[in-house]
Amino acid sequence: MKARQTRFVRVARRVAEALGQQDCLLAGGLAVMAHGFVRATRDVDLLTRLSLSEARARLSKHGLETRLLRGDVLDGGFSCLKGECDGLPFDVLPELVPIHWELAPAVENPAAGGLRAVALEDLLALKLKAQGPKDLMDAAMLVLLHPAAQTRARELATAYRILERLEIWLKDPRIRAQAREEAELERRRAVSKTRRKPRGKTKRLR
């Protein structure tokens, strides 16, 4: 990730360490980036299995004050914590969908320090449950970048009654072109990383 993205990761790490890294996972835009779609984001989202009251107490103990935003469940909303760390806004979310904690991958960034992101299937579930335009675009990009996830994404979209809307994004030529570009960039990064690996020294025979 670039310098600006690394700043977001550092903030996420500080918030995660206050919560307890074993009790939270990266969500939102940074989780999308962790799964291969690098895009702009304005805040840091973390998902926790703690109660929001316990999460708020832990954050306060580490000097991170938050406010509780209560969502209307009947209107599809949800409660969450909102705060600010080093000038960046952050949200702490409850488990809005079933989360496979054991499948959460580590974030590949030197600044992450053990930070993990929600698993791809769980991220798709979160995005499809949210159903906003940006959420559906993210879901479509992730599916195009990870074809093995297509079947599960369509099952989730069917359950949330938004399959037609997801299909529109999946067929959008601009999204498909961007997905191809992202895949090519990832391939080049992988090749570059392989070339930079130091070769083992061979012992000279005497």
C-alpha positions in Angstrom: 0.0 0.0 0.0 1.1 3.6 -0.6 2.1 6.0 2.1 -1.4 7.4 2.6 -2.9 3.9 2.8 -0.1 2.9 5.3 -1.2 5.8 7.5 -4.7 4.3 7.5 -3.3 0.9 8.4 -1.3 2.5 11.3 -4.5 4.0 12.7 -6.3 0.8 12.3 -3.5 -1.0 14.2 -3.7 1.5 17.1 -7.5 1.1 17.4 -7.2 -2.7 17.1 -4.5 -2.8 19.8 -6.8 -0.8 22.1 -9.7 -3.2 21.4 -7.4 -6.3 21.5 -6.4 -7.6 18.1 -7.8 -11.0 18.8 -11.3 -9.4 19.2 -11.4 -7.3 16.0 -10.9 -7.5 12.2 -10.3 -4.9 9.5 -13.5 -4.2 7.6 -14.7 -1.6 5.0 -12.4 -0.1 2.4 -9.1 -1.3 4.0 -10.5 -4.9 4.0 -11.4 -4.5 0.3 -7.8 -3.4 -0.4 -6.5 -6.3 1.6 -8.4 -8.6 -0.8 -6.9 -7.0 -3.9 -9.0 -4.0 -4.9 -7.0 -0.9 -4.1 -9.3 2.1 -3.9 -9.6 5.3 -2.0 -11.1 5.4 1.5 -11.9 8.1 3.9 -12.1 6.3 7.2 -11.0 3.1 9.1 -13.6 0.4 9.8 -13.0 -2.3 12.3 -15.4 -5.1 13.2 -15.5 -6.4 16.8 -17.0 -9.4 18.5 -17.0 -7.4 21.8 -20.2 -5.7 22.9 -20.1 -2.0 21.9 -20.1 -1.0 25.5 -17.0 -3.1 26.2 -15.3 -1.9 23.1 -16.1 1.7 24.0 -14.6 1.2 27.5 -11.4 -0.4 26.1 -10.9 2.5 23.6 -11.5 5.1 26.3 -8.9 3.4 28.5 -6.4 4.0 25.7 -7.3 7.6 25.2 -9.6 7.0 22.2 -13.0 8.6 22.9 -16.0 7.5 20.8 -19.7 8.2 20.5 -22.3 5.6 20.2 -24.5 6.0 17.1 -27.7 4.1 17.5 -29.2 2.7 14.3 -32.9 1.9 13.7 -33.0 -1.9 13.4 -36.5 -1.7 11.9 -35.2 0.6 9.2 -32.2 -1.7 8.4 -29.8 0.4 10.5 -27.3 -0.8 13.1 -25.5 0.7 16.1 -21.7 1.5 15.9 -19.0 3.5 17.6 -17.5 6.5 15.9 -14.3 8.2 16.9 -11.1 9.8 15.6 -7.4 8.8 15.8 -4.5 10.9 14.6 -6.9 13.0 12.5 -8.6 10.1 10.8 -12.2 9.0 11.5 -12.8 5.4 12.5 -15.9 3.2 13.0 -16.2 0.1 15.2 -18.9 -2.2 14.0 -20.7 -5.2 15.6 -20.9 -8.6 13.9 -23.5 -7.7 11.3 -23.2 -11.1 9.6 -21.8 -14.4 10.8 -18.0 -14.0 10.8 -15.5 -16.8 10.3 -12.7 -15.6 12.6 -10.5 -18.6 12.0 -10.3 -17.7 8.2 -9.4 -14.1 8.6 -6.1 -13.4 6.7 -3.3 -11.3 8.0 -2.8 -7.9 6.4 0.3 -7.8 4.2 1.7 -4.5 5.3 4.7 -3.8 7.5 2.6 -1.3 9.5 -0.1 -3.8 10.2 1.6 -5.6 13.0 -0.6 -8.6 13.1 -3.8 -6.9 12.0 -6.2 -9.2 10.2 -9.0 -8.6 7.7 -12.4 -10.2 7.5 -12.4 -13.3 5.2 -13.5 -12.7 1.6 -16.8 -14.5 2.0 -17.6 -12.5 5.1 -16.6 -9.2 3.4 -18.9 -10.0 0.5 -21.7 -10.7 3.0 -21.2 -7.4 4.7 -21.1 -5.5 1.3 -24.2 -7.2 -0.1 -26.1 -6.7 3.2 -25.3 -3.0 3.1 -26.5 -2.8 -0.5 -25.2 0.8 -1.2 -23.9 1.6 -4.7 -20.2 1.6 -3.5 -20.8 -1.6 -1.6 -22.2 -3.4 -4.7 -19.3 -2.0 -6.8 -16.8 -3.4 -4.2 -18.6 -6.7 -4.2 -18.5 -7.0 -8.0 -14.8 -6.1 -8.1 -14.0 -8.7 -5.5 -15.9 -11.3 -7.3 -14.2 -10.5 -10.6 -10.8 -10.6 -8.9 -11.7 -13.9 -7.1 -13.8 -15.9 -9.6 -14.0 -18.8 -7.1 -16.2 -16.6 -5.0 -18.9 -16.1 -7.7 -21.2 -18.9 -6.6 -21.2 -17.8 -3.0 -21.7 -14.1 -3.9 -24.7 -15.0 -6.0 -26.2 -17.1 -3.2 -25.8 -14.2 -0.8 -27.2 -11.7 -3.3 -30.2 -14.0 -3.8 -30.7 -14.2 0.0 -30.7 -10.4 0.2 -32.9 -10.1 -2.9 -30.4 -8.0 -4.8 -29.1 -10.5 -7.4 -30.2 -8.5 -10.4 -28.5 -5.4 -9.0 -25.3 -7.3 -8.4 -25.4 -8.8 -12.0 -25.6 -5.3 -13.4 -22.4 -4.4 -11.7 -20.7 -7.6 -12.7 -21.6 -7.0 -16.4 -20.5 -3.3 -16.3 -17.7 -3.0 -18.9 -15.9 -0.3 -16.8 -15.9 -2.5 -13.8 -14.7 -5.5 -15.8 -11.9 -3.4 -17.4 -10.8 -2.1 -14.0 -10.8 -5.7 -12.6 -8.5 -6.8 -15.5 -6.1 -3.9 -14.7 -6.1 -4.7 -11.0 -5.4 -8.4 -11.8 -2.5 -7.4 -14.1 -1.0 -5.1 -11.4 -1.2 -7.8 -8.9 0.5 -10.2 -11.3 3.3 -7.7 -11.8 3.7 -7.1 -8.1 3.9 -10.8 -7.5 6.6 -11.2 -10.2 8.5 -8.2 -8.8 8.4 -9.6 -5.3 9.7 -13.0 -6.5 12.6 -11.3 -8.3 13.6 -9.3 -5.1 13.9 -12.5 -3.0 17.5 -12.9 -2.0 19.1 -16.0 -3.4 20.8 -18.4 -0.9 24.5 -18.3 -0.8 26.3 -21.3 -2.1 29.3 -22.6 -0.3 32.5 -22.8 -2.2 34.1 -26.2 -2.2 37.7 -26.3 -1.1 
